[in-house]
Amino acid sequence: MRKIILAAALASIAFSATAQNHASPIGKWKTLDDETGKAMTITEVYEAKNGTLAAKITENLGLPATCTGCSGQYKNKPFVGIVTLWNLKANKDGTWGGGNGYKPSDDRNFNAKSVKLVDGGNKLEVKGCVAFFCKTATWVRAH
């Protein structure tokens, strides 16, 4: 009986260690088209080597295979692997910000003003600004 209890306890610890932490944006997210709401990519938010948060596209959900509209380092490259957020720093209020972003569908760089979890950690609001014009995109946690 002790072995069964021990095995159950170890299994629950292992499961909880692999479960996503809904208090953190680290994990995989579906990005949505601004106009249609259709999922475009799976983007993974991760901790970068410098301790900030970053995000890159890990799965293409229906975009063209390559980013023909991109300029610079991503011109004619696959969407998978494009870094879309970087240098996000934790704020005291539980959000992240002060970083940079790139929206490949518009070939636009922006200031990542804030990234915050909403809906119990199931959605991520990404607010980006170019000059003083800001827009918020909502990403949905990919399960």
C-alpha positions in Angstrom: 0.0 0.0 0.0 2.9 2.4 0.8 4.3 1.8 -2.7 1.0 2.7 -4.3 0.7 5.9 -2.3 4.3 6.8 -3.0 3.8 6.1 -6.7 0.7 8.3 -6.8 2.5 11.1 -5.0 5.4 11.0 -7.4 3.1 10.9 -10.4 1.2 13.9 -9.2 4.5 15.8 -8.6 5.7 15.0 -12.0 2.4 16.0 -13.6 2.3 19.3 -11.8 5.9 20.1 -12.8 5.1 19.6 -16.4 1.7 21.5 -16.3 1.8 25.0 -17.6 2.0 27.8 -15.1 -1.0 30.0 -15.8 0.6 32.9 -13.8 3.4 33.1 -16.4 3.2 33.9 -20.1 5.9 31.2 -20.7 4.4 28.6 -23.0 2.7 28.2 -26.4 0.1 30.6 -27.7 -2.2 30.8 -30.7 -1.9 34.2 -32.4 -5.1 35.4 -34.1 -5.7 37.4 -37.3 -6.7 41.0 -36.3 -9.7 41.0 -38.8 -10.9 37.4 -39.0 -10.0 36.0 -35.6 -8.6 32.9 -37.3 -5.5 31.3 -35.7 -2.3 32.2 -37.7 0.6 30.7 -35.7 1.6 29.0 -32.6 4.1 31.2 -30.9 6.2 30.2 -27.9 7.0 32.6 -25.1 10.3 31.7 -23.4 12.9 33.1 -21.1 15.9 34.4 -23.0 19.5 33.9 -22.0 19.6 37.5 -20.6 16.6 36.8 -18.3 14.0 38.7 -20.3 11.1 37.1 -22.1 11.0 36.6 -25.8 8.7 34.9 -28.3 9.1 33.1 -31.6 6.9 31.4 -34.1 7.1 27.6 -33.7 4.2 26.5 -35.9 2.5 27.9 -39.0 -1.3 27.4 -39.0 -2.0 28.5 -42.6 0.2 31.4 -43.5 2.2 31.1 -46.7 5.3 28.9 -46.2 7.7 31.9 -46.4 7.5 35.5 -45.5 7.7 37.2 -48.9 6.5 40.5 -47.4 9.2 40.6 -44.7 12.2 42.7 -45.1 15.7 42.4 -43.5 16.8 39.2 -42.0 13.4 37.5 -42.4 12.9 38.3 -46.1 11.7 35.1 -47.9 12.4 33.0 -44.8 10.0 30.5 -43.3 7.6 32.0 -40.7 8.6 29.3 -38.3 11.6 30.6 -36.3 10.7 34.3 -36.6 11.3 36.1 -33.3 8.2 38.3 -32.6 9.0 39.6 -29.1 12.2 40.2 -27.3 13.7 42.0 -24.2 10.4 42.0 -22.2 11.1 42.8 -18.6 8.9 42.0 -15.6 7.0 44.9 -14.1 5.9 45.2 -10.5 2.3 44.8 -11.4 2.7 41.3 -12.9 2.9 42.4 -16.5 5.9 42.5 -18.8 7.0 45.3 -21.1 9.7 47.7 -22.2 10.7 45.3 -25.0 10.5 45.1 -28.8 8.3 43.3 -31.2 8.0 42.4 -34.9 4.7 41.7 -36.7 5.7 39.7 -39.8 2.3 39.9 -41.5 2.7 43.8 -41.6 6.6 43.8 -41.7 6.4 46.2 -38.8 8.6 46.7 -35.8 7.0 48.0 -32.7 7.6 48.8 -29.0 6.2 46.0 -26.8 4.6 48.3 -24.3 2.9 45.6 -22.2 2.2 41.9 -22.1 -0.3 40.7 -19.6 -2.2 37.6 -18.7 -6.0 37.8 -18.7 -8.9 35.3 -18.4 -7.2 33.3 -15.6 -4.0 33.0 -17.6 -5.7 31.6 -20.7 -5.2 34.7 -22.8 -2.3 37.0 -23.3 -2.8 40.7 -24.2 0.1 42.0 -26.2 0.1 45.8 -26.5 2.4 47.2 -29.2 3.0 50.8 -30.1 4.5 52.7 -33.1 5.2 56.2 -32.0 2.0 57.0 -29.9 -0.3 54.7 -31.9 -1.0 51.5 -29.9 -2.8 48.3 -30.7 -3.6 45.3 -28.5 -3.6 41.8 -29.8 -5.0 38.9 -27.8 -3.3 35.5 -28.0 -5.0 32.3 -26.7 -3.1 29.7 -24.7 -2.5 26.6 -26.9 -3.2 23.4 -24.9 
